[in-house]
Amino acid sequence: MRPSFGARPTKDSVSFRLWAPGARRVDLLLDRMHAMQRRQDGWYVADISGLTAGSAYKFRIDDEIDVPDPASAFQPEDVFGPSEVVDHDAFTWRARDWRGRPWEETVLIETHVGTFTAEGTYRAMIARLDHLVATGITALELMPLADFAGRRGWGYDGVLWYAPDSAYGRPEDLKTLIDEAHLRGLVVFLDVVYNHFGPEGNYLGRYAPTFFTDAHTPWGSAIDYRLPQVRAFAVENALSWLTDYRFDGLRLDAANHIMAIPGEQSMLQDLSVATGELAKATGRHIHLVLENGDNRASLLDAAQDPPNGKYRAQWNDDYHHVWHVMLTGELAGYYADYQTPRMDLARALASGFVYQGEISEFWGKKPRGEPSGELPPATFVNFLQNHDQIGNRPLGDRLESLASPQQIEAALAVTLLAPMIPMLFMGEEWGSTAPFPFFCDFQGGLADAVRKGRRQEYAWAYEKYGDEVPDPLDPATLKSAVLDWTGRTPEQEARLALVRDLLALRRKEIAPRLKGAIFGDAEAADSGLLTAHWRMGDGTMLRLAANLSDREIAHSSNNAGTPIWGGAAGDRLPPWSVVWRLGG
């Protein structure tokens, strides 16, 4: 597909295109001003000969305001500066034969580039890739990179979707990271945000007001995907990440806030179809994952390969929530929907979502979700921690500070060997206690508004903890989240060894049997005993018995199959112990 948006260099010129239906005039600013020609449907174009990659440019709208390219490939001076022409074809890839890995082999780790290393850069991450491989992780997921205002942020306030943020390095640095990951057999995913634009540095409303609707998301105006140009902007952006940077997959943030047209094919379907066409044309494994609070099982199909309108998997927030309630006892906010966590965990293990059409109090006392038990287990990405569930806490504290090591290790033994796709949050593999609080780098009134909003949302925390609640605008807040790779304690080394053993077992016994696996059944007893089973793709039965309580319990009726993890003395299960068996 020939890109519609942005600046693309050819052999002896650069072609510029801007969709600006609300502008009367657009000029291209280079070393001098060039009038752009208006075409039909609000497009402005200019072809400039003798121009090369590296050239800086802006657009002048109606002689009133100078703006960056909304499809800028790079912003060396942040979102308010000029855009830079990038020749993506000039990069020399070393892993030229890389085609990705099957979905069933996926073990994800979610990372934030700015805090993964002390340097906080794409290139600095390369030195830690061997650690990921040795741990048994097969897929590196990066939190959003689309250029956002300032030098610090989670990435969910991106305003220039095609430009990897310059705080972490140049485009070729990001490509080098991905190339080095591929050389080590690591799949690389990117988190993308197509439900809103950030609050600072987005000028689309000035020259393309129809980009947005009167509806609102929790983060700003909804994007109007009824317009073909707007829909193409998102679909082409996804293809750009997958082709120009060779990402192996995308995770779409908060898909339930992406505007859909009743009765018509949605942007989500268009994006999946376009990705599937790319996968077929290149022979690559490309994986699309959703975050979707609506639990729409009808959007999902892990077995559809390549994508053709559906999505490989969804982050399963339900799974996280039941473990969090079980391990911490917290019932505030959305956790209030999980009053019976062991029973809810059994439902998640037996059929995917906990909410499959039941009434959710938190979601407005209305039905939430669709039946999911007919989907393959690998449709669900299960996790105990992620950026949201840590970072949206007032102190940004991890599960390590909320539950005992014994409890967490039992939860890991269930999560990393179950026939769903497991995901860790950076540092979780060794039990890092580094917080991950919310941080950003806004200025002026917007910075004041963020502080005020946080104080209102977490008033109870400010009353309880006072100045211990980190200021999201303080550079020290980001620094507190940086992983410490130098001084793991003996306990953390033991945790890392446990995770490595679990993932080695997954690689040997679970992943080869995952394709074609189907849900079975699960039960939770009042005693704390949890049992579950699944029919794997080779016909083998995978069985789980876990004691999720503080007291020893009987388990003799669940001994079918050959043990592959854990064990028990006689017919008793110790507190917070997990046994996995195959066969029987």
DOVEX-51788 format. One record per residue (C-alpha): residue number from 1; residue in one letter; x, y, z. Coordinates in steps of 0.5 Angstrom, whole numbers, plus 500, padded with zeros to 3 digits. Each point is the difference from the previous one (the first is absolute). Example, Ala and Ser with C-alpha at 12.3 -4.5 7.8 and 13.67 -1.06 7.14 Angstrom:
<rs>
    nr   rest    c1    c2    c3
     1      A   525   491   516
     2      S   502   507   498
</rs>
This chain:
<rs>
    nr   rest    c1    c2    c3
     1      M   500   500   500
     2      R   503   507   498
     3      P   500   504   506
     4      S   495   506   500
     5      F   503   504   505
     6      G   506   503   502
     7      A   507   502   496
     8      R   503   494   496
     9      P   507   501   496
    10      T   501   497   493
    11      K   506   500   496
    12      D   501   507   499
    13      S   494   504   504
    14      V   495   500   506
    15      S   493   499   499
    16      F   496   504   506
    17      R   492   499   501
    18      L   496   503   505
    19      W   492   499   501
    20      A   498   506   502
    21      P   492   501   498
    22      G   500   506   505
    23      A   505   504   497
    24      R   500   505   495
    25      R   507   500   498
    26      V   506   496   502
    27      D   507   502   499
    28      L   506   495   501
    29      L   506   503   504
    30      L   507   498   498
    31      D   506   505   499
    32      R   494   504   497
    33      M   493   500   499
    34      H   496   495   495
    35      A   493   501   498
    36      M   497   493   501
    37      Q   494   498   494
    38      R   493   499   503
    39      R   497   493   497
    40      Q   494   497   501
    41      D   497   498   507
    42      G   504   505   504
    43      W   507   497   498
    44      Y   506   505   499
    45      V   506   497   496
    46      A   507   503   498
    47      D   506   496   497
    48      I   507   503   501
    49      S   506   498   496
    50      G   507   500   502
    51      L   498   499   507
    52      T   503   494   505
    53      A   498   496   506
    54      G   502   504   506
    55      S   496   507   498
    56      A   496   503   505
    57      Y   493   503   498
    58      K   494   503   503
    59      F   493   502   497
    60      R   497   507   500
    61      I   493   500   501
    62      D   496   506   497
    63      D   506   504   501
    64      E   498   500   508
    65      I   504   494   503
    66      D   506   495   498
    67      V   498   493   502
    68      P   504   493   500
    69      D   498   495   495
    70      P   495   496   503
    71      A   503   494   497
    72      S   507   502   502
    73      A   505   494   500
    74      F   505   504   505
    75      Q   499   506   504
    76      P   508   502   503
    77      E   497   506   504
    78      D   494   497   502
    79      V   493   501   498
    80      F   500   507   499
    81      G   506   500   496
    82      P   501   499   493
    83      S   499   493   497
    84      E   506   496   496
    85      V   500   496   494
    86      V   502   493   501
    87      D   502   495   495
    88      H   497   493   503
    89      D   503   496   494
    90      A   507   503   502
    91      F   501   495   506
    92      T   504   494   499
    93      W   497   494   504
    94      R   504   494   502
    95      A   494   496   502
    96      R   498   500   493
    97      D   497   493   500
    98      W   496   501   506
    99      R   492   498   500
   100      G   498   500   507
   101      R   498   494   504
   102      P   493   497   501
   103      W   495   503   505
   104      E   501   493   504
   105      E   507   502   502
   106      T   499   507   503
   107      V   502   502   507
   108      L   499   507   501
   109      I   504   505   504
   110      E   497   507   500
   111      T   505   506   500
   112      H   501   507   500
   113      V   506   503   496
   114      G   501   506   505
   115      T   501   495   506
   116      F   502   494   498
   117      T   507   502   500
   118      A   504   506   504
   119      E   501   503   493
   120      G   493   499   498
   121      T   502   499   493
   122      Y   498   495   494
   123      R   507   499   499
   124      A   501   499   508
   125      M   495   494   500
   126      I   504   496   495
   127      A   505   498   506
   128      R   494   497   504
   129      L   497   496   494
   130      D   505   494   502
   131      H   497   500   507
   132      L   493   499   497
   133      V   502   494   495
   134      A   503   497   506
   135      T   494   501   505
   136      G   495   496   494
   137      I   497   507   498
   138      T   498   499   492
   139      A   497   507   499
   140      L   502   507   502
   141      E   494   505   500
   142      L   502   508   500
   143      M   495   505   503
   144      P   498   505   495
   145      L   505   504   497
   146      A   496   505   496
   147      D   503   507   501
   148      F   497   503   506
   149      A   501   507   503
   150      G   506   500   505
   151      R   506   495   501
   152      R   496   496   505
   153      G   494   496   500
   154      W   496   493   499
   155      G   499   502   493
   156      Y   492   499   500
   157      D   500   508   499
   158      G   503   499   493
   159      V   498   505   495
   160      L   505   499   494
   161      W   498   492   498
   162      Y   506   499   495
   163      A   506   503   504
   164      P   503   496   505
   165      D   502   504   506
   166      S   506   504   500
   167      A   501   499   507
   168      Y   503   493   499
   169      G   504   501   494
   170      R   499   501   492
   171      P   496   495   496
   172      E   506   496   498
   173      D   502   499   507
   174      L   493   497   501
   175      K   501   496   493
   176      T   506   497   503
   177      L   497   498   507
   178      I   495   496   496
   179      D   505   497   495
   180      E   504   498   506
   181      A   494   497   503
   182      H   499   496   494
   183      L   507   497   500
   184      R   499   497   507
   185      G   493   497   498
   186      L   496   505   503
   187      V   493   503   498
   188      V   499   507   501
   189      F   493   503   501
   190      L   498   508   500
   191      D   494   503   504
   192      V   496   504   496
   193      V   495   505   502
   194      Y   494   502   495
   195      N   495   502   504
   196      H   502   507   502
   197      F   506   505   499
   198      G   504   503   506
   199      P   498   507   502
   200      E   506   504   498
   201      G   503   500   493
   202      N   494   498   496
   203      Y   498   505   495
   204      L   495   496   496
   205      G   494   503   502
   206      R   503   507   497
   207      Y   500   498   493
   208      A   496   493   500
   209      P   495   501   505
   210      T   496   494   497
   211      F   505   496   503
   212      F   496   500   506
   213      T   493   499   503
   214      D   496   503   505
   215      A   501   494   504
   216      H   505   499   505
   217      T   504   495   503
   218      P   503   500   507
   219      W   506   504   497
   220      G   497   505   495
   221      S   496   500   494
   222      A   499   494   496
   223      I   503   498   493
   224      D   495   500   495
   225      Y   501   494   496
   226      R   494   500   495
   227      L   505   505   496
   228      P   504   495   495
   229      Q   506   505   501
   230      V   500   500   507
   231      R   499   492   500
   232      A   506   500   495
   233      F   504   504   505
   234      A   500   495   505
   235      V   500   493   496
   236      E   506   503   496
   237      N   503   502   507
   238      A   500   493   502
   239      L   503   497   493
   240      S   505   505   501
   241      W   503   497   507
   242      L   499   493   497
   243      T   504   502   494
   244      D   505   506   501
   245      Y   502   497   507
   246      R   498   493   499
   247      F   496   499   506
   248      D   497   493   501
   249      G   494   502   503
   250      L   496   506   503
   251      R   495   501   506
   252      L   495   505   499
   253      D   498   504   507
   254      A   493   500   502
   255      A   497   498   494
   256      N   493   501   503
   257      H   501   507   499
   258      I   501   500   493
   259      M   494   502   496
   260      A   496   495   496
   261      I   495   501   495
   262      P   494   496   502
   263      G   499   495   494
   264      E   506   501   496
   265      Q   507   497   500
   266      S   504   504   506
   267      M   507   503   499
   268      L   502   494   505
   269      Q   498   495   494
   270      D   503   504   495
   271      L   507   500   504
   272      S   500   493   501
   273      V   498   498   492
   274      A   506   505   498
   275      T   505   497   505
   276      G   497   493   498
   277      E   502   502   492
   278      L   507   502   502
   279      A   501   494   504
   280      K   498   496   494
   281      A   504   504   495
   282      T   506   499   505
   283      G   500   493   503
   284      R   500   504   507
   285      H   497   498   506
   286      I   496   506   502
   287      H   496   501   507
   288      L   495   505   502
   289      V   498   500   507
   290      L   494   504   503
   291      E   499   504   507
   292      N   492   500   500
   293      G   496   501   506
   294      D   494   498   497
   295      N   503   493   499
   296      R   497   499   493
   297      A   502   493   499
   298      S   497   500   493
   299      L   506   505   498
   300      L   505   494   502
   301      D   503   494   496
   302      A   507   497   502
   303      A   499   495   495
   304      Q   499   505   494
   305      D   507   500   497
   306      P   501   505   497
   307      P   495   505   502
   308      N   494   501   496
   309      G   496   505   504
   310      K   501   497   507
   311      Y   505   501   505
   312      R   505   494   503
   313      A   499   502   507
   314      Q   497   505   506
   315      W   504   502   506
   316      N   495   496   506
   317      D   499   506   505
   318      D   495   495   503
   319      Y   506   495   502
   320      H   504   505   503
   321      H   495   503   504
   322      V   498   493   503
   323      W   507   499   502
   324      H   501   507   503
   325      V   494   500   504
   326      M   502   493   503
   327      L   507   502   502
   328      T   498   507   502
   329      G   493   500   503
   330      E   499   507   496
   331      L   493   501   498
   332      A   500   507   498
   333      G   498   502   493
   334      Y   500   495   494
   335      Y   502   495   505
   336      A   493   500   504
   337      D   498   496   494
   338      Y   504   494   502
   339      Q   497   498   507
   340      T   501   493   499
   341      P   507   500   497
   342      R   501   492   501
   343      M   494   499   496
   344      D   501   505   495
   345      L   507   497   499
   346      A   497   493   498
   347      R   496   504   495
   348      A   506   503   497
   349      L   504   494   500
   350      A   494   496   497
   351      S   497   505   495
   352      G   504   506   499
   353      F   497   506   502
   354      V   496   501   507
   355      Y   495   505   498
   356      Q   497   496   494
   357      G   493   504   500
   358      E   499   501   507
   359      I   498   506   503
   360      S   506   504   502
   361      E   499   506   506
   362      F   506   503   498
   363      W   499   501   493
   364      G   493   503   501
   365      K   496   495   503
   366      K   499   497   493
   367      P   502   493   496
   368      R   507   500   499
   369      G   504   495   495
   370      E   498   494   495
   371      P   501   493   501
   372      S   507   498   499
   373      G   500   492   502
   374      E   500   498   492
   375      L   507   504   499
   376      P   506   497   500
   377      P   504   501   507
   378      A   505   503   497
   379      T   496   506   498
   380      F   501   503   507
   381      V   506   504   502
   382      N   500   498   508
   383      F   505   504   505
   384      L   500   502   507
   385      Q   503   507   499
   386      N   501   505   494
   387      H   501   508   499
   388      D   493   501   502
   389      Q   499   496   506
   390      I   506   502   503
   391      G   500   508   498
   392      N   493   502   501
   393      R   501   498   507
   394      P   502   507   504
   395      L   507   497   502
   396      G   501   496   494
   397      D   502   494   504
   398      R   501   493   498
   399      L   496   494   502
   400      E   507   498   504
   401      S   498   505   505
   402      L   493   498   501
   403      A   500   492   500
   404      S   505   495   503
   405      P   505   497   496
   406      Q   497   493   501
   407      Q   493   503   497
   408      I   504   503   494
   409      E   504   494   498
   410      A   493   496   500
   411      A   497   505   496
   412      L   506   500   495
   413      A   500   492   500
   414      V   492   500   497
   415      T   501   506   496
   416      L   507   498   496
   417      L   497   493   499
   418      A   493   500   498
   419      P   498   500   493
   420      M   499   507   499
   421      I   505   505   498
   422      P   504   503   506
   423      M   503   507   501
   424      L   505   503   505
   425      F   501   507   501
   426      M   507   502   500
   427      G   504   498   506
   428      E   495   495   502
   429      E   504   494   498
   430      W   504   502   506
   431      G   495   503   505
   432      S   503   507   499
   433      T   497   505   505
   434      A   501   506   496
   435      P   494   504   500
   436      F   497   502   493
   437      P   496   506   502
   438      F   496   505   495
   439      F   505   505   497
   440      C   500   505   494
   441      D   503   507   498
   442      F   495   505   499
   443      Q   501   507   501
   444      G   495   506   502
   445      G   493   499   501
   446      L   500   493   498
   447      A   505   498   505
   448      D   496   504   505
   449      A   494   496   498
   450      V   503   493   500
   451      R   502   501   507
   452      K   493   503   502
   453      G   497   494   497
   454      R   504   495   503
   455      R   499   503   507
   456      Q   492   500   499
   457      E   501   492   497
   458      Y   504   498   506
   459      A   498   505   505
   460      W   500   494   505
   461      A   507   498   499
   462      Y   503   508   501
   463      E   496   500   506
   464      K   503   493   502
   465      Y   507   501   497
   466      G   501   507   500
   467      D   507   502   496
   468      E   501   493   499
   469      V   495   500   494
   470      P   505   501   494
   471      D   499   507   496
   472      P   499   497   493
   473      L   504   506   497
   474      D   506   500   504
   475      P   506   497   496
   476      A   501   496   507
   477      T   494   496   499
   478      L   502   497   493
   479      K   507   498   503
   480      S   497   496   506
   481      A   497   496   495
   482      V   507   498   496
   483      L   501   492   501
   484      D   507   499   504
   485      W   503   494   496
   486      T   506   500   505
   487      G   499   498   507
   488      R   495   494   500
   489      T   499   497   507
   490      P   500   493   501
   491      E   493   500   501
   492      Q   499   503   493
   493      E   505   495   497
   494      A   496   494   502
   495      R   494   504   497
   496      L   503   500   494
   497      A   502   493   500
   498      L   493   498   501
   499      V   497   504   494
   500      R   506   497   496
   501      D   498   493   502
   502      L   493   501   499
   503      L   501   503   493
   504      A   505   495   498
   505      L   494   495   502
   506      R   495   504   496
   507      R   505   500   494
   508      K   500   492   500
   509      E   493   498   502
   510      I   495   505   499
   511      A   502   504   494
   512      P   501   494   495
   513      R   493   498   502
   514      L   496   507   500
   515      K   498   500   493
   516      G   493   497   500
   517      A   499   500   508
   518      I   493   501   502
   519      F   497   502   507
   520      G   498   494   505
   521      D   497   502   507
   522      A   503   503   506
   523      E   497   500   507
   524      A   502   504   507
   525      A   498   497   507
   526      D   499   503   506
   527      S   506   497   503
   528      G   504   504   495
   529      L   501   494   495
   530      L   500   502   493
   531      T   500   495   494
   532      A   500   501   493
   533      H   501   496   493
   534      W   501   501   493
   535      R   500   496   494
   536      M   507   501   496
   537      G   501   500   493
   538      D   503   494   500
   539      G   494   497   504
   540      T   504   500   506
   541      M   496   502   507
   542      L   504   506   503
   543      R   498   500   508
   544      L   500   505   505
   545      A   500   499   508
   546      A   501   506   504
   547      N   499   501   507
   548      L   499   508   501
   549      S   499   500   507
   550      D   505   501   506
   551      R   498   493   503
   552      E   502   493   498
   553      I   494   497   496
   554      A   498   493   497
   555      H   501   499   492
   556      S   500   492   499
   557      S   494   500   495
   558      N   505   504   495
   559      N   505   496   499
   560      A   499   498   493
   561      G   506   501   495
   562      T   507   500   501
   563      P   503   506   504
   564      I   504   505   496
   565      W   500   505   506
   566      G   500   500   507
   567      G   498   494   505
   568      A   497   499   506
   569      A   501   495   506
   570      G   495   495   500
   571      D   493   502   499
   572      R   501   508   503
   573      L   502   506   496
   574      P   504   505   504
   575      P   498   507   500
   576      W   500   504   494
   577      S   503   494   496
   578      V   499   499   493
   579      V   500   493   496
   580      W   500   499   493
   581      R   499   493   496
   582      L   499   498   493
   583      G   496   494   498
   584      G   495   496   503
</rs>
